[in-house]
Each structure stands twice: as structure tokens, then as C-alpha cells.
Amino acid sequence: MMNNSPLVVVALGGNAISPADAEGNIPQQFAASRATAVRLVDALVAGWRILVTHGNGPQVGNVLRRAELASHEVYSLPLDICVADTGATIGGPARS
């Protein structure tokens, strides 16, 4: 059965999760994500079908920076591993 409801693709950039004017700590990321979720629910209630994707540039940069700062104590991380790490945490289970 076909669903003829409108489809919107929502690409949440990394800055939607970690706004440029914020430190970008975990509670701030959760708050920004919750604010976005409210808007997505509004669209769902209005009858839209939604496909959500995301970028994670600022998050990858933060992981790389932390690894750089700790490089005198732990091994470095290649970019592809940082991307996979942040992608998994962004797409991971919800926390409160």
C-alpha cells in the first residue's frame, strides 16, 4: 500500500546538534536535539513522512581535538574512526 503523504528529507547539520554559539557539551547537544525533535513531531502530526539524516562535522572535530590534546598519553585516532565514533553516538540510544 502506497503512502501518498508528502516526504521531506531533513538533513541535520552538526551545528544543529552543537550550535556554534554554545560550548557543545552533551547536555547542550541533547537540548538542541530535543528542540529539533519537537519540530519533527509537528511535521509528522501534520501528515508528512520524514527521512532524517545528519552531519557530524563539529562532533568529529571535537573528538580529533581531544585525541590531539591527549596524544602524549594515548594513541592517535584516524579521521575515519572519529567519523564512525561520532556517527554511532549520534545515532545511538536516547539518554535523559
Order of alpha helices (4+ residues) and beta strands (2+ residues): beta-alpha-alpha-beta-alpha-alpha
